[in-house]
Amino acid sequence: MNAAVAPDSTGQTHTAASILRRARRGQLRHLGASSFFLSCHQVAEALVPVTIGLAVDRAVATGDGPSMLRWLAALLGLFVVLTCAMRWGFRANLRATQGAGHDLRMLLAERVLDPRGAAGAERMPGELVSLATGDALKVGMLNYATAMAISGFAGVGVAVVALVRFSLPLTALVTAGSVLLLVITHVLGRPLEHRSAAERAKMAAATGLAADLIAGLRVLKGFGGERPAVARYRSASREALGATLRSAAAESTVRAVAVVLAGGLLAAVTLVAGRLAAGGSISIGALITAVGLAQFLVDPLNRITGFGSQRAQSLASAGRIAAILDAPHAVGGTRQATAAGPGRLRFEGFSAGTIRGLDLEVAAGEFVGIVASDPKEAAALLAVLARDADPETGTVLLDGESVAQLYPDETRSVVLVAPHDAELFEGTVADNIRSAAPGAELGPVVAAAGLDDLEEVLSEGLRTRLLHGGVSLSGGQRQRVALARALAADVPVLVLHEPTTAVDSLTELKITQGVRQLRDGASTVCVTSSPAVLSFCDRVVVLDGGVITTEGTHEELVGSHPRYRELVLA
């Protein structure tokens, strides 16, 4: 089944350019305020050498004391504007930058958590974290660069207008030099986008490996696999370092060229202004203004040229974010269920993975065991029932309705698949169990899952706080807590996958009896090869070679079916 590209809530798909527009559009108020105040700062800073030049010509040269006081007051006013405008401008700029990053993080989280799934399914969790932090901030930084560039143009514009008053040759020189600087840095900045994309990809891969390494360190140490894992991370880290250095080299080249060209422009303006002053074409005040403006122009020109390099980096990060947002959904379905039914499952011509043409019905209230000869068969079946995948062909009917047509959350509220390796969360044991049903009565599910002896084993019983992933518990304890959580949900159809693999035979028997009693009258499917569990099933179905080969009670199959004995009793 081919999945379609995932549109956003407006039905539109995403591109790198659309992500940049979204980041800018969502922060227009802060971006506008930042651009205004930073432009005021640049205008005020450009007017400082102009004011000094006028003070020299009209007060110092003439010896006019009152005029000098007025010009000093004007300079004081400019510095007040400089200070306030910079403070307010950067405050608004920070809000525009961080706000855009926050909006993108929320957008990514919404897509990754979409019930239809598949966004980032092939990426490691650490890589998704890198996307939601580093790449989102990189995109937000374009708002910073935009406000800085706008203020840079304002500063250059005021400087050009001021120079027109003193000298047209100087004005022409500054204008031509500024345009040349922009063109050169734009051309040099093009490779930066590709190197930045490679840098973010390598950094995300290294972050993903690091997160997975930390999460699985205890398991790795158990079988001595930490050295190969660390070596793999070291290799990924070196690749990330190399990509970062290449990206930094490209960025530093662009910035270095910009500084050199700006410095050359400053030298040229100073030389031309000096010659004009020596020839009597401009006054001493005009010379001071021209040299001061030439020095000032280095900053706004760097702001303008910096926009190109930042846009290249933001565009690369935006492309990575767009790829996640437009990832195809794993499953379809948009319709709500017509009404809550008794929990009857039916497979008609079902094919997924290695399973082909499966026809099977689980009656309401039936306790069915499924023995799969190949773990891939079990995985394919569980993935479809969990709505992590749609059937390749055929249908799965839930109370007469095709699950592929239902919104995934609709199906999951009726059919709960509890994997044998379910994750636990930080918090108490009781918190973990109640996470599936906040108001659930814990006593029956705790007893059914074989957790009633927890008070004797753990110091605080159900109030014991767990570390991340429940690593403070044994494997059997984690498995029983996860089973209790699944039972607490009290759904019409519960699908269990090897729920007793980490417990001893006596505990397994107790759990099986408890689950069977608690689920009496509700549909339960247990994918397992455990004889203890299968002996309590109403019916056992054998899935071998992708097809159903036989079915019956556990006792019947043990006595009459050699292949069943091989799969279950060997």
N, C-alpha and C positions, 0 to 999 in steps of 0.2 A: 504494500500500500504506500503510495507516494504521498509524503506530507508536504503541505504547502508552506511557503514562506510566511512567517508569523508577522502580521501587521500590528500596528499599535491600535489604541482605542479608537482612532479616527479612521482606521482602515488603510493607512499609508505605510509604506515600507521606509526603511532608513538607509541613508548613505552618510559618508563622512561629512559631506557638506551640510546635510540636513541636521546632523547632530550639532555642528558648530552653530547653525542658525538657531536651533532650539536653545542652546546654552546662552546665546546672546539675547534672544527674544524674551526668555524667562527672567532676565535681570535688567531690563531696559531702564527701570527707574533708578537703580543703583548705578548702572553703567552711565546713564545720562548725568547724574549728579557728580560722579567721579570725573567724567570728561570735562564738565563745566568748571569744577573747582581746580582741577589740574591745569586746565587751559588758562584760568585766571592766574595761577601761579606762574606759568610760563610767560604770560603777557607782562605781569608785574616784573619778572626777572629781566625780560627784554628791555623794559623801560628804565631799568636802573642805569645802564651805561648811557642811555639817551639823556636821562635827567642829569647825570654827572657832566656830560658834554655840554648841555645847555647851561648848567651852573657855572662851568668854566668860562664859557663865552659871555654870559650875561651878568655874572656877579664877580668872579675872580678877576677876569680881565679888566673889568670896569671899576673894581673896588667898591661895589655897591653892597654895603653891609646888610640893610633890610632885605634886599633881594636874595642874598646868600642864606639868610634865615628861612626865607620862604622855600628855597630849593632844598634846604636840609629837612624842613618839615615834610616836603613832598617825598624825599627819600625815606624818612621815617614811616610815612604812610604806606609806601610801597613794601617795606619790609614787614609791616604788620599784615598786609594782604598776603605776602609771600608765606608767612608762617601759618596763618589761619587756613589759607587755601590748600596748602600742602597737607595739613592735618585732616581737614574735612575730605579732601580728595582721596587720600589713601585709605581713609576709613570706609568711604563708599566703595572704593575699588576692592578692598578686602571682602566686603559683603557681596559684591558682584562675582568675584572669583570663587569664594567659598560656597555661595548660594548656587552657582551653576554646578559645582562639583557635587553638592548635596542632591540637587534635583536629578542629576545623572545616576548617582548611586541608588536613589529610590527607584528610578526607572529600571535599572539593571536588576535590583532586588525583585521588583514586580515581575519582570520577565523570567528570571531564574526560578521564582516560586510559583509561576503559573501552573495550575493543576494539569495542564496539557503537556508540560514538561519539555525536555530535550534541549533547552537553552544551556549551553555549557556542559552538556552531558559527557562530552569527550574531553573536557578540561578538568584538571585537578582543582580541588577546592582552593588551594593557595593561589593558583593562577587567576581564579575568579576574584579573589580578594585583591590581588594586584590590579586587576581591571577596575574594580570598584573604588580603589584608593588612588593609585598612581595615575592611571589613565584618565579617570574622571577629573582629577585635579589638573592634569595637563590640558584638558579641554577647557576647564574653567580659567586657566591662566591666559587664554586668548582674550578674555574680557579685560584682564589687566593690561595686556599689550595693546588692545584697541584703545582704551582710555589714554594710555601713554602716547600712542601714535597721534591721536586727535590733538592732545595738548602739544605734541611736538610740532604739528602743522600750524597750530595757533602761534607758537613761539616763532617759527620761521616766518610766518606771514607778517607778524608785527615787526620783526627785524628787517624784512624786505621793505615794508612801507616806511620804516624809519630811515633806512639807507637812501630811499628815493629822494628824501628831503635834502640829503647831503651830496649825493653823487650817483648819477646814473650808471657810470662804469662799474662802481662797486656793487650796485644793485644787480646789474647784469651778471657780474662774476659770481655773486652769491647764489643767484637763481640757477644759473647753468651748472654750478658745482653741486648744488643740492639735488638737481634732477639726475645728474650723472651718478652721484653717490647712490641714489635710490635704485637706478637701473642695474648698476653693477652688483649691489648686494642682493637684489632680487634674483639675478641669474645665478649667483654663487650659492644662494640658499636652496635651490631646487634639490640637490642631492641630499640635503639635510632631512627631508621628509622620509626618504627611503631608509636612511641610516637610523632615524629615530624610530621608525616602525620596527626595524630589526632589533633595536635596543629594547623596546618595550616587550617584544615577544620573548626575547631571551631572558629578560628580567622576570617576566611572569612565569616562565618555565622553571627557573631556578627557585622562585618563591614557592611554586607549587610543590616541587620536590622537597624543599625544606619543611613545609607544613606536613607533608605525608611522612617524611622521615621522623619528625618529632612525634606525630600521632602513633606511628607504628614501632617506635624504638623499643618498647618492651617486648613486643613479639619478635623483632629482629634479633635482640640479644638472646632470646630463648633458643634459637637454632644457629646462632653465630653468623647471622647475615648482615650485621651492622657495617662491617668493613666494605663489602661491595656497594652497599647503599650509600655510604659516605663517599666512596670513590666516584659513584655516579653523580652525587650532588656536587662534588668538587669539580668534575668536568663541566657540569651545567653552569656552575658559578664562574668558571674561567671563560666559558663562552659568553656569558652575560657581561663579564668585565670587558672582554674584547669588544663586544658590540657597543658598550657604553663609551669606551675610549674612542672608538671610531666616530660615534655620534658627537662626542665632546670635541673631537678634533675638527669635525666639519663645522660645528657651531663656533668654535674659537677662531677658525679661519675666517668665517663670515664677519665676526665681530672685530677681529684684528684688521681686516681690510677696511671695515667701516671706520675704525679709529684712525688708521693711516690716512684714508681719504679725507676725513674730517680735519685731521691735523694739517694736511696739505692745503685744504681750503682756507684754514685759519692763516697759514703762512702766506698764501697768495693774497688774501684780503689785507693782511698787515702790510705786505710789501707795496701793494697798489695804493693803499691809504697813505703810507709814508711818503711815496713819491708825489702824490697829489698835494699833501701838506707842505712838502718841501718846495713844490712849484707854486704854492700860494693858491691853489684851486680850492682847497678846503681849509677851515680854521683848525686851531689846535683842539678846540672842543669837538669838532667833527672827527678829527683823528682819534681822539680818545673814545668817542662813540663807536667809530668803525672797528677799532681794535677790540673794544669791549664786547660788541655784538658778535664779532668773529669768534671770540672765546666762548661766548654764550651759546653760539650755534652748535657747538660740539654736542651738547646735551640733547637738544631737541632732534638733531639729526640721528643720534644714537637711538632715541626713542622710536623714530620713524623706521629706521633700518631694523631695529630689534623686532618689529612687528612681523616682518617676513620670516625670520628664523623661528619665532614662537608659533606662527601660523603653521609652518611646516611640521613642527612637533605636535601641535594640537590636532592637525589633520590626520597624522598617523595614529594617534590615540583614538580619535573619533572613529576612524575606520575599524579599529578593533572592537570598540563598543557597538558600532552598528552591526558587526558580524554576529555578536551575541543577541542583540535585539531582533535581528531578522533570521535567527536560527529556526529551522522548521520545527513545528510542534511534533512531538512523538506520537500523539494521538489526536483524533478529531473529537467531534461531539459538542453540540451547543444546546441540545434540547433538555428540558427538565423532565424528570419522571412524572408520569401521570398520577401515581399514587403509590404509597408504600405497600409492597406485596409481601407474601409469606416467605420469600427467599428461595425461589425455585430457579435453578441453573440448568441451561440446556446448551450443548455444543452441537452445531449442525455444520458438517463439512469443514470443520475447523482445521486450519493449517497455520503453523507458526514454527519457525526454526526447523527442527527435524521432524516435527509432528505433521502428519498428512491425513486429511480427511477424517478427523475425529468426530464421532457421533457419541454423545454421552449426555445423560440427564441425571441431575441430582435433585431428588424430590425435596419438597419443603419438609424440614425437620429431620432429614436423613443424615446419618453419620457415615461418610464415605471415605475409605482409604484409597490412595492411588500410589502404586509402586511403579516407579520409572526406572527402567534399566540403565538409562543414560542421564547424567545430571543435566545435560543440555535440554532434554525433553522437559524435565521439571522446571528449569529456568524459563523456557519459552511459555509454558503454561502459566506459571506464576506471574510473569511479566504482563501477560494479557489480562489476567484476573485483577492485577493491581493497577491496571490502566496505565502502565508504563509503556505499552506497545499495543498496537491494534493487530488483529489477525491478518495474515497475508491473504487468506481466502476464507470464505465461510463466515459464520456469525456465532456470537455468544449471546444468548438470550437470558435476561434477568427478569423473571416474572412476565415473560412474553415480549419484552422490549429489548431491542438490540443495544448492547452496551456501547457499541461504537458510535451510536447516535446520541447518547446521553453525555452531558457535561461530566468530566471525570469526577468532580466532587460529588455529583449525584450518585455515581456508582460506588464510590468509596464509602459513602455514608451507609451503604447496604452491604457491600462486600469488603471485608477487611482481610488483607493478606499480611500475615505475621511471619516475617523471615526468621530463620533460626539464629542469624547473626545481627539481630536488631540492636541499634545503638541506644545507650542510656544517656541521660542528660545530667548536668550538674544540679544539685538539689538533694532532697531527701528521697529515700526509697518510696515513701508514700506519694511524694510529688510526682515521681516518675509514673507510678501506677495511675494516679488521678489525671495525668495529662491527657489521657484518652477520653475521660469522662469525669469532669470536676466534681460532680455530685455523687459519684458511685460509692456504694457500700463496700468497704475493703474486705471485710471478714470473709465472705464467700469466695471471692476471687483469690485471696491470699491462700486460703485453704486448698482450693482447687489446683493452684499452681505449685503446691508443696512448699509454700513460704511460711507456714505457720510456726516453724521452728526457728525463725529468724531472730526472735527475742533472745534465744539461747546462744546463737552464734555471734550476733552483732551487739555491740554494747548498748546501742539505743534503739534496736529493733527497726521498725519502719521509719523512725525519726532519724536514722543514721544518714549523714550527709555523704553523698557520693562525689568522687572526683570526676573530672571530665571523661566521658565514655564509660563510666562505671568501673574504671580499672582497679578501684579499691576492693571490688568484689571478686570472688572466684568465677570461673567460667560457668559453672552450674548455677550459681546464684544470679549472675547476670541473665542467663537464659530463663530462669524462673520469674525474675522481675519483669522481663519483656513479655512472657506468657501471661502473667497476671494483668499487665497493662492491656493486652489484646482482649482478654476475657472481660475486663472492666468496661470495654466499649459496648458490649452487649448488642452486637450487630446481628441482623437476620442471617447473614452468611459469613462464617469465619473460616478462613483458609490458613492452615498451619503448615509450616515446612520444617520437618525434622525437629519437633519441639522438645525432644528429650535426649538429644545426643550427648549432652555434657553432664548427665546425672547417672547415678548407679541404678541397678535393676530394681531395687526395692522402691526407691523414690520414683522411678519411671512408672511402676505399676500404680503407685499412689496418685501420681499426677494424672495418668490416663483415666483412672476411675473418677477422679474429681472433675476433670474436664467433661467426661461423658455425662456425669450427673448434672453439672451446671448447665450444659448445653442441651439438655433434654428438651425436645420440641423445636429446637432451632437447627438450621442447616449447618453442617460442619464438614469441611473437606480437609483431610490430612494427607499431605504428600510425604511419605515416609517409607522406610524399609524395616522399621522396628516391629518385631513380632508382637511385643507387648501391646503396642498401640493398635496394630492391625487386628488383634484378637477381639478388641472392643468395638470394631466397626460393624455397621449393619451390612456393609458390602465392600469388597475390595476389588479394584480395577487394576489390571496389569497392563502397563504401557511399555511395549517392547518394540524397538525398531520403528518408532514413530506411529504405531497403530495399537489399538486394543487387541490383545491376544486372548485374554480370558477374563472372567470376573466371577465372583462368588464370595462366600464367607471365608475367613482365614482358615478355619478347620477343613473346609471342603478343598481349598486349593492346596493346602499342605499335603493332603492325602492323595490328590489326583493329578497334580501339575508339577512335574520335575523342575521346569524352568522357574516356577514360583519358589520352590524350595531353594533353588540355587541363589535366587536374588535375595531372599529373606533370611534363610537359615544358615547360609554359608559363612 
